[in-house]
Each structure stands twice: as C-alpha cells, then as structure tokens.
Amino acid sequence: MVLVDSTVWIDLLRRRVTRQVADLRVLLETREAALSFLVYQEVLQGASTPDRFERLRGYFSTLPTLHVASPRRLHEAAAKLYARCRWAGITPRNGHDCVIAQTAIEHEVMLLANDRDFDAIASVEPRLHLYRAARA
C-alpha cells in the first residue's frame, strides 16, 4: 500500500502529465493506492460543483483508507514533527502535510506526493519514506 497525497490526485484529475501521476496510474492498476481521511477531505473540498463533489465522493469512497487508532496521538505526533522541522530550520508551508506524513509513518507505508515540503520533512524524519518508482 502507498499513501497518495492530494497533490497527486489533483494532478491526475486535472490530467497533468507528471512522473507522480504515472506512478499513481500504476498504483491504481495494482490496487496499491490508498488515502488518508485528510487527503480525502482535501480532494473533495476542491470540487467545482455539487455534482462534481458527488462524483468525486463516489469514486474516492471506494479506495482503501488508512485509519488511525488514536486521532489525538496522530495529531500530537504531527505537531511534534512540524516543530522538529522548525527546530531544524525548515518550516513546512502546510501543517496538514505533517499529519499526512505522520499517517504514512504510523502505517509504515510509502508516501507518493508532488510537494517539496515532503522532501524537507523526510530530511528531518527518516521514517518517512517517499515513493520513487524505478525508472528505465
């Protein structure tokens, strides 16, 4: 299983051609792409119309979702991860990225993203493994 960040889902929906979208297509074919509830929210909140919202909800609700045992513990760990980044001289642009990163860490899965903040977070937290497909 690979947790896929909203940046990649949005690029897929906008039909952008990126390495990450190509990787996502493979993960979808092999049924290895997963969501977190925060990623699910981020994708849905970008819907341009009520009809589009319902279509997105219908599709994304069929995908595997990584559940957390303790939301409080997850958010505390994400807050500490954000603080550790700041202490190292790195300030992630979005605190939600630390929640997503922490979800991947707790589930011991790789994270597929198209957001440089995750590279910075991974430089501080070695347990965050970013998905990088092998290239020919």
N, CA and C of each residue as an Amber inpcrd file, in Angstrom:
protein
   408
   0.8430000  -1.1810000   0.0000000   0.0000000   0.0000000   0.0000000
   0.8910000   1.2480000   0.0000000   0.4550000   2.2670000  -0.7280000
   1.1590000   3.5470000  -0.8060000   0.1370000   4.6440000  -0.5420000
   0.4210000   5.4900000   0.4210000  -0.4420000   6.6360000   0.6960000
  -0.1600000   7.6910000  -0.3740000  -1.2370000   8.1500000  -1.0380000
  -1.0890000   9.1270000  -2.1150000  -1.6150000  10.4710000  -1.6310000
  -0.7620000  11.4840000  -1.7120000  -1.1250000  12.8250000  -1.2710000
  -2.0920000  13.4720000  -2.2540000  -2.8450000  14.4340000  -1.7620000
  -3.8270000  15.1330000  -2.5940000  -3.1920000  15.8270000  -3.7940000
  -1.9390000  16.2440000  -3.6880000  -1.2840000  16.9140000  -4.8130000
  -1.2660000  16.0260000  -6.0490000  -1.0660000  14.7410000  -5.8500000
  -1.0050000  13.8070000  -6.9740000  -2.4040000  13.5000000  -7.4890000
  -3.3600000  13.3120000  -6.5810000  -4.7520000  13.0820000  -7.0080000
  -5.2510000  14.2800000  -7.8220000  -4.9490000  15.4760000  -7.3710000
  -5.4110000  16.6780000  -8.0770000  -4.7630000  16.7690000  -9.4520000
  -3.4720000  16.4560000  -9.5240000  -2.8130000  16.4420000 -10.8330000
  -3.4590000  15.4150000 -11.7570000  -3.8130000  14.2490000 -11.2310000
  -4.4980000  13.2290000 -12.0300000  -5.8370000  13.7520000 -12.5370000
  -6.6160000  14.3580000 -11.6550000  -7.9320000  14.8770000 -12.0280000
  -7.8360000  16.0060000 -13.0510000  -6.7540000  16.7630000 -12.9930000
  -6.5480000  17.8610000 -13.9550000  -5.8260000  17.3990000 -15.2160000
  -5.5930000  16.0980000 -15.3000000  -4.9460000  15.4720000 -16.4560000
  -3.5380000  16.0170000 -16.7160000  -2.8380000  16.3300000 -15.6460000
  -1.4510000  16.7810000 -15.7830000  -0.5620000  15.5670000 -16.0400000
   0.4740000  15.7850000 -16.7840000   1.4230000  14.7210000 -17.0910000
   2.6450000  14.9230000 -16.2040000   2.7490000  14.1020000 -15.1540000
   3.8860000  14.1670000 -14.2370000   4.3410000  12.7460000 -13.9350000
   5.5450000  12.6420000 -13.4380000   6.0670000  11.3330000 -13.0200000
   5.1590000  10.7330000 -11.9540000   4.6940000  11.5830000 -11.0240000
   3.8700000  11.0930000  -9.9230000   2.5160000  10.5850000 -10.4210000
   1.9320000  11.2480000 -11.4050000   0.6580000  10.7780000 -11.9620000
   0.8610000   9.4310000 -12.6520000   1.9650000   9.2900000 -13.3630000
   2.2680000   7.9950000 -13.9890000   2.4040000   6.9090000 -12.9280000
   3.0810000   7.2410000 -11.8270000   3.2140000   6.2790000 -10.7240000
   1.8550000   5.9500000 -10.1330000   1.0000000   6.9580000  -9.9570000
  -0.3330000   6.7260000  -9.4040000  -1.1370000   5.8020000 -10.2990000
  -1.0600000   5.9950000 -11.5950000  -1.8030000   5.1250000 -12.5160000
  -1.4060000   3.6610000 -12.3180000  -0.1080000   3.4130000 -12.1390000
   0.3640000   2.0470000 -11.8820000  -0.1710000   1.5500000 -10.5380000
  -0.1130000   2.3970000  -9.5230000  -0.6090000   2.0010000  -8.1980000
  -2.1040000   1.7020000  -8.2300000  -2.8540000   2.4430000  -9.0250000
  -4.2900000   2.1690000  -9.1500000  -4.5290000   0.8280000  -9.8420000
  -3.7300000   0.5420000 -10.8680000  -3.8730000  -0.7370000 -11.5740000
  -3.5650000  -1.9200000 -10.6600000  -2.5940000  -1.7480000  -9.7870000
  -2.1940000  -2.8330000  -8.8840000  -2.9270000  -2.7780000  -7.5440000
  -3.8510000  -1.8290000  -7.4150000  -4.6680000  -1.6600000  -6.2100000
  -3.8180000  -1.3950000  -4.9610000  -2.7730000  -0.6020000  -5.1440000
  -1.8830000  -0.2700000  -4.0340000  -2.0250000   1.1710000  -3.5590000
  -2.8610000   1.9760000  -4.2270000  -3.0440000   3.3770000  -3.8510000
  -4.0230000   3.4880000  -2.6980000  -3.6570000   4.2810000  -1.6940000
  -4.5080000   4.4590000  -0.5150000  -4.6510000   5.9450000  -0.1940000
  -5.6770000   6.2410000   0.5920000  -5.9740000   7.5940000   1.0550000
  -5.8450000   7.6610000   2.5650000  -5.7080000   8.8640000   3.0650000
  -5.9810000   9.1310000   4.4750000  -7.2460000   9.9820000   4.4740000
  -7.8870000  10.1240000   5.6190000  -9.1040000  10.9340000   5.6540000
  -8.8120000  12.3970000   5.3410000  -7.6390000  12.8770000   5.7160000
  -7.2770000  14.2590000   5.4120000  -7.0930000  14.4580000   3.9020000
  -6.4570000  13.5110000   3.2460000  -6.3030000  13.5850000   1.7900000
  -7.6820000  13.5450000   1.1310000  -8.5420000  12.6630000   1.6130000
  -9.9150000  12.5600000   1.1000000 -10.6210000  13.9180000   1.2040000
 -10.5000000  14.5680000   2.3530000 -11.1080000  15.8910000   2.5440000
 -10.5170000  16.9040000   1.5720000  -9.1930000  16.9240000   1.4460000
  -8.5540000  17.9060000   0.5710000  -9.0060000  17.7580000  -0.8770000
  -9.1610000  16.5230000  -1.3340000  -9.6160000  16.3010000  -2.7070000
 -11.0670000  16.7550000  -2.8690000 -11.9340000  16.3570000  -1.9380000
 -13.3510000  16.7000000  -2.0460000 -13.5890000  18.2040000  -1.9690000
 -12.8650000  18.9020000  -1.1140000 -13.1200000  20.3320000  -0.9310000
 -12.7470000  21.1500000  -2.1670000 -12.0370000  20.5510000  -3.0900000
 -11.6960000  21.2410000  -4.3260000 -12.7360000  21.0820000  -5.4270000
 -13.8260000  20.3840000  -5.1330000 -14.8620000  20.1650000  -6.1500000
 -15.4310000  21.4900000  -6.6330000 -15.5840000  21.6080000  -7.9400000
 -16.0420000  22.8680000  -8.5360000 -17.5600000  23.0230000  -8.5390000
 -18.2920000  21.9250000  -8.3850000 -19.7590000  21.9720000  -8.3810000
 -20.2850000  20.8990000  -7.4340000 -21.5510000  20.9990000  -7.0230000
 -22.1290000  19.9320000  -6.1950000 -22.1170000  18.5700000  -6.9050000
 -22.3700000  18.5690000  -8.2200000 -22.3450000  17.3130000  -8.9720000
 -20.9460000  16.7140000  -8.9800000 -19.9470000  17.5500000  -9.1930000
 -18.5540000  17.0880000  -9.1890000 -18.1770000  16.5560000  -7.8080000
 -18.6340000  17.2180000  -6.7570000 -18.3850000  16.7480000  -5.3960000
 -18.9080000  15.3210000  -5.2310000 -20.1370000  15.0830000  -5.6710000
 -20.7430000  13.7530000  -5.5200000 -20.0160000  12.7080000  -6.3530000
 -19.5820000  13.0740000  -7.5490000 -18.8220000  12.1220000  -8.3670000
 -17.4920000  11.7850000  -7.7100000 -16.8130000  12.8040000  -7.1950000
 -15.5420000  12.5650000  -6.5010000 -15.7590000  11.7170000  -5.2530000
 -16.7890000  12.0580000  -4.4870000 -17.0840000  11.2970000  -3.2660000
 -17.3450000   9.8350000  -3.6060000 -18.1320000   9.6100000  -4.6360000
 -18.4350000   8.2420000  -5.0430000 -17.1980000   7.4550000  -5.4180000
 -16.3070000   8.0640000  -6.1950000 -15.0960000   7.3670000  -6.6170000
 -14.1350000   7.1660000  -5.4540000 -13.8250000   8.2370000  -4.7400000
 -12.8050000   8.1520000  -3.6950000 -13.2560000   7.3340000  -2.4920000
 -14.5500000   7.2230000  -2.2860000 -15.0250000   6.4050000  -1.1530000
 -14.8140000   4.9130000  -1.4010000 -14.4680000   4.5350000  -2.6280000
 -14.2180000   3.1170000  -2.9340000 -12.7620000   2.7220000  -2.7210000
 -11.8990000   3.7040000  -2.4880000 -10.4720000   3.4160000  -2.3410000
 -10.1260000   3.0540000  -0.8980000  -9.0710000   2.2710000  -0.7100000
  -8.6410000   1.9450000   0.6550000  -8.2510000   3.2110000   1.4130000
  -8.6500000   3.2620000   2.6800000  -8.3450000   4.4070000   3.5320000
  -7.5720000   3.9290000   4.7510000  -6.4920000   4.6240000   5.0660000
  -5.6830000   4.2810000   6.2320000  -6.3260000   4.8900000   7.4700000
  -6.7540000   4.0540000   8.3670000  -7.3940000   4.5030000   9.6060000
  -6.3340000   4.6740000  10.6900000  -6.6010000   5.5600000  11.6180000
  -5.6910000   5.7570000  12.7450000  -6.3820000   5.3020000  14.0220000
  -5.6210000   4.6670000  14.8890000  -6.1840000   4.1630000  16.1440000
  -6.5350000   5.3040000  17.0920000  -5.6900000   6.3300000  17.1310000
  -5.9040000   7.4380000  18.0450000  -5.6660000   8.7600000  17.3250000
  -6.7360000   9.4410000  16.9220000  -6.5510000  10.7430000  16.2630000
  -5.7580000  11.7310000  17.1200000  -5.9730000  11.7170000  18.4260000
  -5.2250000  12.6270000  19.3070000  -3.7310000  12.3550000  19.2230000
  -3.3520000  11.0870000  19.3100000  -1.9370000  10.7290000  19.2510000
  -1.3460000  11.0740000  17.8780000  -2.1140000  10.8370000  16.8110000
  -1.6540000  11.1770000  15.4680000  -1.3630000  12.6740000  15.3590000
  -2.2870000  13.4980000  15.8350000  -2.1120000  14.9490000  15.7180000
  -1.0120000  15.4650000  16.6430000  -0.8440000  14.8560000  17.8000000
   0.2760000  15.2380000  18.6750000   1.6050000  14.9180000  17.9920000
   1.6910000  13.7250000  17.3960000   2.9260000  13.3330000  16.7110000
   3.1790000  14.2290000  15.4950000   2.1160000  14.6070000  14.7850000
   2.2630000  15.5000000  13.6330000   2.7200000  16.8850000  14.0810000
   2.1930000  17.3600000  15.2040000   2.6130000  18.6590000  15.7410000
   4.0860000  18.6120000  16.1380000   4.5000000  17.5150000  16.7400000
   5.9040000  17.3790000  17.1140000   6.7850000  17.3070000  15.8680000
   6.3180000  16.6200000  14.8330000   7.0660000  16.5480000  13.5790000
   7.2190000  17.9450000  12.9740000   6.1400000  18.7190000  12.9710000
   6.1940000  20.0950000  12.4660000   7.2180000  20.9090000  13.2730000
   7.1520000  20.7810000  14.5930000   8.0920000  21.5100000  15.4570000
   9.5300000  21.0720000  15.1970000   9.7530000  19.7680000  15.0410000
  11.1030000  19.2710000  14.7540000  11.6270000  19.8590000  13.4500000
  10.7500000  19.9820000  12.4560000  11.1520000  20.6030000  11.1920000
  11.5820000  22.0490000  11.4390000  10.7850000  22.7890000  12.2010000
  11.1220000  24.1880000  12.5140000  12.4410000  24.2770000  13.2670000
  12.6300000  23.3790000  14.2290000  13.8760000  23.3890000  15.0040000
  15.0860000  23.1260000  14.1060000  14.8440000  22.4180000  12.9950000
  15.9210000  22.1170000  12.0480000  16.0540000  23.2100000  10.9800000
  15.2660000  24.2790000  11.1260000  15.3550000  25.3810000  10.1810000
  14.4630000  25.2290000   8.9610000  13.5030000  24.3100000   9.0250000
  12.5800000  24.0500000   7.9140000  11.1690000  24.3270000   8.4190000
  10.4220000  25.1480000   7.7130000   9.0380000  25.3930000   8.1020000
   8.1210000  24.9150000   6.9840000   7.4560000  23.7570000   7.1770000
   6.5070000  23.2940000   6.1560000   5.4300000  24.3550000   5.9190000
   5.0360000  24.5080000   4.6540000   4.0430000  25.5260000   4.3030000
   2.6480000  25.1760000   4.7990000   2.4080000  23.9080000   5.0560000
   1.0710000  23.4760000   5.4510000   1.1950000  22.4190000   6.5540000
   0.6430000  22.7130000   7.7020000   0.6990000  21.7620000   8.8090000
   0.0070000  20.4420000   8.5010000  -0.9490000  20.4680000   7.5740000
  -1.6230000  19.2230000   7.1910000  -0.6400000  18.2180000   6.6000000
   0.4200000  18.7130000   5.9660000   1.4130000  17.8000000   5.4030000
   2.0580000  16.9450000   6.4870000   2.2180000  17.5020000   7.6720000
   2.7890000  16.7130000   8.7730000   1.8140000  15.6400000   9.2420000
   0.5170000  15.9230000   9.1930000  -0.4830000  14.9040000   9.5410000
  -0.4370000  13.7790000   8.5140000  -0.3550000  14.1340000   7.2470000
  -0.2820000  13.1240000   6.1830000   1.0070000  12.3160000   6.3080000
   2.1210000  12.9970000   6.5300000   3.4000000  12.2990000   6.7060000
   3.3530000  11.3630000   7.9070000   2.7900000  11.8380000   9.0050000
   2.7140000  11.0120000  10.2100000   1.8150000   9.7970000   9.9840000
   0.7630000   9.9540000   9.1980000  -0.0990000   8.8180000   8.8760000
   0.6940000   7.7530000   8.1220000   1.4950000   8.1750000   7.1460000
   2.3350000   7.2240000   6.4090000   3.3300000   6.5420000   7.3450000
   3.9250000   7.3200000   8.2430000   4.8980000   6.7680000   9.1900000
   4.2290000   5.7300000  10.0910000   3.0750000   6.0620000  10.6410000
   2.4100000   5.1410000  11.5640000   1.9600000   3.8540000  10.8850000
   1.6250000   3.9320000   9.6140000   1.1860000   2.7380000   8.8840000
   2.3370000   2.0330000   8.1920000   3.5290000   2.6280000   8.3080000
   4.7360000   2.0710000   7.7010000   4.5460000   1.8250000   6.2120000
   3.9890000   2.8520000   5.5350000   3.8100000   2.8030000   4.0890000
   4.5570000   3.9770000   3.4670000   4.8450000   3.8520000   2.1930000
   5.4780000   4.9570000   1.4720000   4.4310000   6.0070000   1.1280000
   4.9120000   7.2170000   0.8590000   4.0560000   8.3410000   0.5110000
   4.4190000   8.8200000  -0.8890000   3.4200000   8.9050000  -1.7600000
   3.5980000   9.4600000  -3.1000000   3.0400000  10.8690000  -3.0900000
   3.8850000  11.8460000  -3.3790000   3.4630000  13.2450000  -3.3370000
   4.1840000  14.0370000  -4.4130000   3.6200000  15.1830000  -4.7320000
   4.2470000  16.1290000  -5.6440000   4.3030000  17.4720000  -4.9190000
   5.0290000  17.4820000  -3.8120000   5.0820000  18.6390000  -2.9240000
   6.4510000  18.6300000  -2.2470000   7.2190000  19.6830000  -2.4980000
   8.5910000  19.7180000  -1.9730000   8.6500000  19.7020000  -0.4400000
   7.5670000  20.0680000   0.2250000   7.5790000  20.0350000   1.6870000
   7.8190000  18.6260000   2.2070000   7.3390000  17.6180000   1.4950000
   7.5500000  16.2510000   1.9770000   9.0190000  15.8530000   1.8860000
   9.7320000  16.3540000   0.8890000  11.1800000  16.1040000   0.8310000
  11.8640000  16.7140000   2.0520000  11.4490000  17.9160000   2.4240000
  12.0250000  18.5790000   3.5980000  11.6760000  17.8250000   4.8760000
  10.4210000  17.4060000   4.9920000  10.0030000  16.6490000   6.1830000
  10.7910000  15.3490000   6.2740000  10.9750000  14.6660000   5.1430000
  11.7250000  13.4070000   5.1340000  13.1850000  13.6170000   5.5140000
  13.7170000  14.8060000   5.2740000  15.1060000  15.0680000   5.6640000
  15.2510000  15.1740000   7.1810000  14.1380000  15.4630000   7.8570000
  14.1300000  15.5630000   9.3190000  13.7010000  14.2410000   9.9530000
  12.7770000  13.5490000   9.3050000  12.2230000  12.3040000   9.8530000
  12.5500000  11.1350000   8.9220000  13.5640000  10.3480000   9.2690000
  13.9930000   9.2570000   8.3910000  12.9690000   8.1230000   8.2520000
  11.9530000   8.0880000   9.1100000  10.9290000   7.0430000   8.9750000
   9.9080000   7.3650000   7.8860000   9.9530000   8.5830000   7.3390000
   9.0770000   8.9330000   6.2270000   9.7690000   8.5120000   4.9330000
   9.1630000   7.5520000   4.2610000   9.7290000   7.0240000   3.0050000
   8.8670000   7.5050000   1.8450000   9.5000000   8.2480000   0.9500000
   8.7970000   8.7870000  -0.1980000   8.8640000   7.7820000  -1.3420000
   7.7540000   7.6160000  -2.0230000   7.6520000   6.6570000  -3.1250000
   8.3920000   7.2010000  -4.3340000   9.2960000   6.4220000  -4.8240000
  10.0290000   6.7560000  -6.0270000  10.0910000   5.4770000  -6.8720000
   9.2820000   5.4340000  -7.9130000   9.2650000   4.2470000  -8.7660000
  10.5880000   4.1400000  -9.5250000  10.9810000   2.9170000  -9.7720000
  12.1950000   2.7040000 -10.5610000  11.9330000   3.1530000 -11.9910000
  12.8850000   3.8170000 -12.5630000  12.7620000   4.3110000 -13.9480000
  13.6920000   3.5250000 -14.8570000  13.1870000   3.3050000 -16.0530000
  14.0020000   2.5460000 -17.0430000  15.1370000   3.4080000 -17.5480000
